[in-house]
């Protein structure tokens, strides 16, 4: 079914996985999405009014076959920067996936192909009986300038790695109470147990505070920098302000997250990197029947488990999402004092503040934690 | 902290959350009132027709702390109440948006709430953003800490006294100390004692009006009825009721049976086209399944013959929706039915609020709902009206398992007071006759007529005997008195044997009876013997009660309800709890 002449074509049977991934893009408006195609995979980019931008990466390991015809400029293979860019209506594609997914009894093979500017983006769905070909208009793309939404890595103020599910729970709660404005409050201390990572919400019921448990299994890393990304600061609160329309958009993405890396630079730009390790969120694999193995694994058996359920390839790194958003500037003193007293009140009342035990290993622990997360680093988190 | 209370433990938390939700379903605004002994949360719906109130004793919470003296901000919620003993009590009351609390209380994800703490900090040292805020701190098992600060608006607490008034009235009417001649069921005595101590402890008892002028001269105004049964009796029934389909619930009770009916009337448009079908479903329970009951009945002289066959039925109608909501608060998994899950119900005449109460350790749930004054044409068959009734009878649930003396003494009757010629008639009772009913084992009282009718519902023949006895007394009281006493001694002896042998649960019943006379005017007014003879005289008196009710509005209850029936298709206008 793969047309030899196309510059790009990829085949997969993990439709549900792709649907899950594309769902994360949906909160960012229902218009066009940019798709970048290169030799390593697909990345989807959407941007909302220049204040928030999401980039979602699907590695080529997800696909049974992945063919990308590098540019024929005879340059040799050294040029890895070559890519194609196309713009489609994402909701249309997602609809197609949803429609096809309804048929759960059979395994469906999906082939995407694109032949460069002026060609449609083609999806071919095949099950045991039916082959379905859908073509989507592509639009010419003017360069979206993502520069304003580029994290300034030299001037990072805080960095935090935490578990995804707990963040998702909190974001869900925050949405339910009708949060209008989100504040991220970070304060570290030499005593690890006194670190604070909290999300504060301002809503119709006043301020609400969600304080994350200080527990290395949940917050893997929490560091505040003196806006130079290197000097570690203690006892200095950092507050980021975000409005509802931006911050709530990351909720869908955190739903599938196993780990979330939050970084903010001194411009108030928050970058959220989300890594979904495939074993950490449950795909509905039960519906995959044994037929799947017989029919569809012919092409590239090496990548697949032989079990009754067609699982994701082992070397597939999972969905990788990077969201960057600009914080709000409106930060009047009232809010600041309110937040501080909100957090102060906590330290006054908590017994923890009285027992000031310096954890000797706290500095070292932070370092070891950098080492503990190689999985975060060895995959293409950032583009 | 001006106030702090923590709810720990799954059971307590569930009760707390369910209470909040139930209240929120009644009204968006939930009222809190805090004393040094308890926290009461309550909500009354917009039309003032139902009031749900849940009281959590101090023991329900962990770390209970209440320092009203330190409250500086929001002091409009502070009240000092002097109780009957002259002790001062400080109360702090406020309203909270129930929606906020309901959202907060919702457990999301897989996490479990470890502790749920409510705090108020209205002291002078309070930061500005915490003044007049209810600080809710939720600690999850995962060590996540959530804090919410919904706004509170301190307001004066205006207690609705139905609860206390009813209980006082109940005591006044029924709880004369047991005498050897007139013993009461020990369980019932316990109920009396509990209520007594509750009234004693209440800080609002200074203004209590029971409405009972003279315990020995009960009038139809003094009517109050009580029964107590296991919640599952209601719950099982309500499970099958959808408040969207059946609007109303009707309780009918006499000394033989309790009938619960959920129904809605049919609705027709002007052309008599049916817009909505009538539907009704009912469940009948023998009163032997009830824990206790106390019924207050007036009997029409003219239809006395009919009442020989059928016991008068007390009936009360109210809205199903809030009741179902209320019953749901304490609903537990079916397998964990405990014996203490009783519901107590007090009600007066139709149109007066009905009061229901459930208890859990440290928690009291109460629901007061306005009832619908019955419309003779559609609700109940026209038989008689209470004011025309000649006899006022007080039936107390029979003794259970204790075999003490059964008969009380008959009080000398008094003459009926003159009644005004208008429709609003007041009947004065002539006195109370206390008596106990006969044992089932006794077929002493010859009565052939009754049995047939009553066997339909209650197999226990004893109950028939009971009632007949009462009626027969009404004609010749003193003679029957003597007779009763004779029987009583017999009963006592036989009772032991019967109950122990036949039914291990052996719930025997005793009745207390009183009666009065009615005037000629009333009699004329009522008459129409044909109708009276029809069938259900039981609920017949309700209508007239609703008429007479107007004269003396008591207990903050709705007035002017008589003749409110608009027409066959329109529901009666609900009345405010304290219009």
Interface residues (C-beta under 8 A of the other chain):
Chain A: X165 X166 X169 X170 X172 X173 X176 X177 X204 X205 X206 X207 X208 X209 X210 X211 X212 X213 X214 X215 X218 X338 X341 X342 X344 X345 X346
Chain B: X97 X100 X103 X104 X106 X108 X109 X111 X127 X128 X129 X130 X133 X142 X143 X144 X145 X146 X147 X148 X149 X150 X151
